Amino acid sequence: MKTTQPKKSKTDKKQVAPARLNSDDDALAVIRDASNGKEYYLSIIDSFPLLGRDYVVMYNYEPDDGNHAEPELVIMRTEFSRSGEQFFYSIKDKKELDGVFSLFISRFSSSAKR
């Protein structure tokens, strides 16, 4: 999937964003599925590296019209192209996903204690 957020420079790829677990700090991303063109609105709540890869934790964002289910977490691998475009990839490997989820929960718990 590809984001329609403003492009970031290559150096931004190397920066690690701190945990953003306060709802006031959430960033909204519009992601377009490359295979079918459908757009998804997601709120980014955390991003971090793990074992040389970068990950983003988001939840589905829909305006509150009373007709949608509770938000669900979405965890994706992310990379930046040489031109600065950010790409998001589904994590198909259960072991990789479990490891990323465990790190996110650890970061979430640590930030909640502050």
N, C-alpha and C positions, 0 to 999 in steps of 0.2 A: 504494500500500500504506500501511497505517496502523500505527503502533507502539502497543504496549500499555504502553510505559514510562510512568513518572510524567510528568504534564504539566509543561511548562516555561513560564516567563513569556515575554512578548514580548521582553524585554530579552535573554534567553538566545539568541535567534535571532541577535543581532548579535555575540555573542561568538565568537571563533575559538578552537576547542580546539587545543591544541598536538598535534603528532604523538604518538600513543600506540602506538608500535611494539613495546614490550616486552610479552610475553605476560602478564606479571603485572598489567598495567594494562588489559587488554582489558575492554570492557564488553559484556555480553550484552543483545541486543535481541530481543524477540519481535514479529515483524511479521506482520500479518494482511492477506492479499490481499483487497481490497475487492470484487473481482468473484466470488470463489468461497469466501471465508471461511477458506481454508487458512492455517495458521500456520507461519511459518518462524523458526527460531532462528539468529540471526546474531551474530557477535562483531564489534564495532566496533573497528577498529584505527587509523582516522584520520578526521579531518573538517577541511574547509578551504573558504574561499571562492575563487571564480574568476570573474572578469568579472561580478560582481554576483549570482552564484548560489552557494548552499551545497551542498557535496557530502559524502558519507560513503562511506568504503571499509570493507567488511566481508568476512567469509568465513563460509560456512555452518558452523554449529556443530551438531554432533551428539555426544551422549555416546559415548565410545570403547567400542563393543561389538565391534569387530573386523569389522563387516559393512558399513562405508561407505568410499567412495572418499576420496582426498585432498581437503582443502579447496580451494575455488576462490574467487577474489576476486569480490566483488560491489560494483559502483560505482553509486551512485544519487544523484540530485538530491534535496535535502531542503528542506522549507519548514515553517514553523510557522503554524498558523491563529491567528486573533485570540484564540481561547479557550486557546491554548497547546498544542494537539495537534500532534504532529509527523507529517508525511506524507512518504513516500518515493516517488519516481517513477523509472521506468526511463528510461534515456537511449537514445533511438532514433537520434539523429543521430551518425553515425560520427565526424565531425570533432570534435564536442563531447566524445564519449567518449575519443577519442585525446588531446585536450588535457588532460582531467582525469587520465587515466592517466599522461601524461608528468609532470604536476605531482606526482602521488603518488609516482612513482618517484624524482623529484628530492628530494622531502622524505624519502623512505625512505633514499636514499643519504646525505643530509646527516646524518640522525640516527644512521646506522650508523657514521659516522666519529667520532662523539663519544666 
